[in-house]
């Protein structure tokens, strides 16, 4: 195999692997590249390799995506194969048969590979809105902020981090694994989100017991129930954060006003120096994002757009407009 072809195969396999582990929409997979590859060669070996990198991946053996998602993926893979080959590939049909007997569930797993190859695995809801909250799934801005943090670890190293609206926990897990914070406080207001969040931290080897952290490389981890509407200055002061982050929390005017209130109280409770604040968001409604910056101005809080990071580590919608605001309290 020519070096160019080998490199192309590796990129194709990597793309399928990362998208499948994270259970991204099937339309985001590089199907056209696969079709071209199958037309070039009658050898179905590339399909076997894709199967090993996806459905038969060691991570999926322990923490599989939903059965429905896997079934739909295999059906699409079979369609691509049948369009290019006349002989069936037994491995594909055997894998599909296993999904037909799998029980349905309202929970699934999504896994994201860190630069080291270590997976971060999250248990998430199969529905975007579940139990009256959107916090049971991972949103694109959380992935974007995690990438930014990994590229800028000095912002978090040996510092205490407070995350507002942690959701499923992806951003905080990535920071705890890659950026060496001194302490990390995950927070959310919804009890079902907090329950799932605690499970995801344990799933990824983080201890919630203060006395259990004997490894200096592992941060002290806390999970706090924090309602922005009623959080007080003394309550926020107890966290003593050096840096505050939030991802995908600018989704309606009411929440934005509550967030501004929390930021004002964080500024009021700082002893020596106000914490650095970074808020990542995906622009879905420009008016909503404009409201946030307008309200920051009314509160006399300065902000600027943080420089974009260079490396894309996680699969998410590339056409979405996602940014990070650096806020000075």
C-alpha positions in Angstrom: 0.0 0.0 0.0 1.4 3.4 -1.0 2.2 5.8 1.9 -0.5 8.2 0.7 -3.1 5.5 0.6 -2.1 4.2 4.1 -2.4 7.8 5.5 -5.8 8.1 3.9 -7.0 4.9 5.4 -5.8 6.0 8.9 -7.6 9.3 8.6 -10.8 7.5 7.5 -10.6 5.0 10.3 -9.9 7.7 12.9 -12.9 9.7 11.7 -15.2 6.7 11.9 -13.8 5.7 15.3 -14.2 9.1 17.0 -17.6 9.7 15.6 -19.0 6.3 16.5 -17.6 6.3 20.0 -19.2 9.7 20.6 -22.4 8.5 18.9 -22.5 11.5 16.6 -25.2 11.8 14.0 -24.7 9.3 11.1 -24.9 12.1 8.6 -21.6 13.5 10.0 -19.6 10.3 9.0 -17.4 10.4 5.9 -19.6 8.1 3.9 -18.6 9.5 0.6 -14.9 8.8 1.3 -15.8 5.3 2.2 -17.8 4.8 -1.0 -14.8 6.0 -3.1 -12.5 3.7 -1.2 -14.9 0.7 -1.9 -15.1 1.5 -5.6 -11.4 1.7 -5.9 -10.8 -1.8 -4.4 -13.0 -4.9 -4.3 -11.2 -6.0 -1.0 -13.7 -5.4 1.9 -10.8 -5.2 4.4 -11.5 -1.5 5.1 -15.0 -2.5 6.3 -13.5 -5.1 8.6 -11.1 -2.4 10.0 -14.0 0.0 10.4 -16.0 -2.6 12.3 -13.0 -3.1 14.7 -12.7 0.6 15.3 -16.4 1.1 15.9 -18.9 -1.7 16.9 -16.1 -4.1 18.1 -14.0 -1.4 19.7 -12.8 -2.4 23.2 -14.4 0.7 24.7 -17.8 -0.2 23.2 -17.5 -3.7 24.5 -17.6 -2.3 28.0 -19.6 0.9 27.4 -21.7 0.6 24.3 -23.7 3.3 22.5 -27.4 2.7 22.3 -28.6 -0.4 20.5 -30.7 1.6 18.1 -27.7 3.8 17.2 -25.5 0.8 16.6 -28.2 -0.9 14.5 -28.7 2.2 12.3 -24.9 2.5 11.8 -24.5 -1.1 10.8 -27.4 -0.9 8.3 -25.8 2.1 6.7 -22.4 0.2 6.6 -24.1 -2.8 5.0 -25.8 -0.5 2.4 -22.4 0.9 1.4 -20.9 -2.5 1.1 -23.8 -4.0 -1.0 -23.6 -1.1 -3.4 -20.0 -1.9 -4.1 -19.7 -5.7 -3.7 -21.9 -8.6 -4.6 -20.6 -11.0 -1.9 -22.0 -10.4 1.6 -19.6 -9.7 4.4 -20.5 -12.1 7.2 -19.0 -10.0 10.0 -21.4 -7.1 9.3 -24.5 -9.3 9.5 -23.3 -11.1 12.6 -22.8 -7.7 14.3 -26.2 -6.6 13.2 -27.8 -9.8 14.5 -26.4 -9.0 18.0 -28.1 -5.6 18.0 -31.5 -7.1 17.2 -31.5 -8.9 20.6 -30.3 -5.9 22.6 -32.7 -4.3 25.0 -33.7 -0.7 24.5 -32.6 1.8 27.1 -33.1 5.5 27.9 -29.4 5.7 28.7 -26.4 5.3 26.4 -22.7 5.8 26.5 -20.6 8.3 24.6 -16.8 8.1 24.6 -14.2 10.7 23.6 -10.6 10.0 23.1 -8.0 12.3 24.7 -4.7 13.1 22.9 -3.1 10.2 24.9 -5.7 7.8 23.5 -7.4 7.5 26.9 -11.2 7.4 26.6 -13.5 9.7 28.6 -16.8 7.8 28.8 -20.1 9.4 29.8 -23.5 7.9 30.6 -26.0 10.1 28.9 -29.7 10.3 28.2 -30.8 9.2 24.7 -33.2 12.2 24.6 -32.1 15.8 24.2 -34.6 16.9 26.8 -35.1 14.4 29.6 -36.4 14.7 33.2 -37.2 18.4 32.4 -33.6 19.3 31.7 -31.1 19.5 28.8 -28.2 18.8 31.1 -28.2 15.0 30.6 -26.4 15.2 27.3 -23.1 16.8 26.1 -23.4 19.9 24.0 -20.9 21.1 21.4 -19.7 24.1 23.4 -18.6 21.7 26.2 -16.4 19.9 23.7 -15.0 23.2 22.3 -14.2 24.4 25.8 -12.5 21.1 26.6 -10.3 21.4 23.5 -9.4 25.0 24.4 -8.5 23.9 28.0 -6.3 21.1 26.8 -4.4 23.5 24.5 -4.2 26.1 27.3 -3.4 24.0 30.4 -1.6 26.8 32.2 -5.0 28.5 32.8 -6.0 25.6 35.1 -2.8 24.0 36.5 -2.6 24.0 40.3 -5.7 26.2 40.4 -9.2 25.8 41.9 -11.9 25.6 39.1 -15.6 26.2 39.6 -17.7 25.0 36.7 -21.2 26.4 36.4 -23.8 24.1 34.8 -21.5 21.0 34.5 -24.2 18.8 32.8 -22.8 15.4 32.0 -19.3 16.4 33.0 -17.2 16.2 29.8 -15.4 19.5 30.1 -14.5 19.0 33.7 -13.3 15.5 33.2 -11.1 16.6 30.3 -9.6 19.4 32.5 -9.1 17.0 35.5 -7.3 14.5 33.3 -5.2 16.8 31.2 -4.7 20.2 33.0 -3.7 19.2 36.6 -6.0 21.6 38.6 -5.6 21.7 42.3 -9.3 21.3 42.9 -12.4 21.1 40.6 -15.9 21.9 41.6 -18.6 20.5 39.3 -22.0 22.2 39.9 -25.5 22.1 38.6 -29.0 22.8 40.0 -31.0 19.8 38.7 -30.9 16.7 41.0 -31.1 14.2 38.1 -28.1 15.9 36.4 -26.1 15.8 39.6 -26.9 12.1 40.1 -25.7 11.3 36.6 -22.7 13.6 36.9 -21.5 11.8 40.1 -21.8 8.5 38.2 -19.8 9.8 35.3 -17.0 11.0 37.6 -16.8 7.5 39.2 -16.9 5.9 35.8 -13.8 7.8 34.8 -11.8 7.1 38.0 -12.3 10.3 39.9 -13.0 10.0 43.6 -15.6 12.1 45.4 -14.2 11.3 48.9 -11.9 14.1 50.1 -9.7 11.7 52.1 -9.2 9.4 49.1 -7.1 11.8 47.0 -3.6 10.7 47.8 -2.2 11.0 44.3 -0.8 14.6 43.9 -1.6 14.4 40.2 -5.3 14.0 40.9 -7.3 17.0 41.9 -9.7 17.3 44.8 -13.1 16.8 43.2 -16.4 18.1 44.5 -20.0 18.1 43.2 -22.2 20.9 44.4 -25.9 21.7 43.9 -25.9 25.3 42.9 -29.0 27.2 41.9 -28.0 30.5 40.3 -31.3 32.2 41.4 -30.6 31.7 45.1 -26.8 31.2 45.4 -25.5 33.6 48.0 -22.2 35.5 48.4 -21.2 33.3 51.4 -22.1 30.1 49.5 -20.0 31.2 46.5 -17.1 32.4 48.7 -16.7 29.0 50.2 -15.6 27.6 46.9 -12.7 30.1 46.6 -12.3 29.6 42.8 -9.3 30.9 40.9 -11.1 30.3 37.6 -14.8 29.9 36.7 -16.0 28.3 33.5 -19.3 27.5 31.9 -20.3 25.9 28.5 -23.6 26.2 26.6 -25.5 28.0 29.2 -26.7 31.0 27.1 -29.9 29.4 25.8 -32.7 31.7 27.1 -33.0 35.3 28.6 -34.0 34.0 32.0 -30.9 31.9 32.4 -28.7 34.7 31.1 -30.0 37.1 33.7 -29.4 34.5 36.4 -25.9 33.9 35.2 -25.1 37.7 35.3 -26.3 37.7 38.9 -24.0 34.8 39.8 -21.0 36.6 38.1 -21.8 39.8 40.1 -21.9 37.9 43.4 -18.6 36.1 42.5 -17.0 39.5 42.0 -18.3 40.6 45.4 -17.0 37.6 47.2 -13.4 37.7 45.9 -10.9 38.3 48.7 -7.8 39.3 46.9 -8.3 38.8 43.2 -11.5 38.1 41.3 -11.5 34.7 39.4 -10.9 34.5 35.7 -14.1 33.6 33.9 -14.5 31.8 30.6 -17.9 31.1 29.0 -18.2 29.0 25.9 -21.3 29.1 23.7 -22.6 28.1 20.3 -24.5 30.8 18.4 -27.9 29.5 17.7 -29.9 32.7 18.2 -27.7 35.8 17.8 -30.1 37.9 19.8 -29.7 35.6 22.8 -25.9 36.0 22.7 -26.2 39.7 22.2 -28.4 39.9 25.3 -25.5 38.3 27.3 -22.9 40.8 26.2 -25.4 43.7 26.6 -26.2 42.7 30.2 -22.4 42.3 31.0 -22.1 45.9 29.9 -24.9 47.0 32.1 -23.3 45.2 35.0 -19.9 47.0 34.2 -18.3 43.6 33.6 -15.6 43.7 30.9 -15.3 40.9 28.3 -13.4 39.9 25.2 -13.4 37.0 22.8 -10.7 34.5 23.7 -8.3 33.5 20.9 -9.5 30.3 19.2 -7.5 27.1 19.7 -5.8 25.3 16.9 -6.3 21.6 17.3 -9.6 19.8 16.9 -9.7 16.8 19.2 -13.4 15.9 19.5 -16.1 15.3 16.9 -18.8 18.0 16.8 -20.5 20.2 14.2 -17.7 22.0 12.4 -20.1 24.4 10.8 -21.5 25.7 14.1 -20.2 29.0 15.3 -18.7 28.4 18.8 -16.7 31.0 20.8 -15.3 31.6 24.3 -15.7 34.9 26.1 -13.0 35.8 28.6 -14.8 37.8 31.3 -13.0 40.1 33.8 -15.0 40.6 37.0 
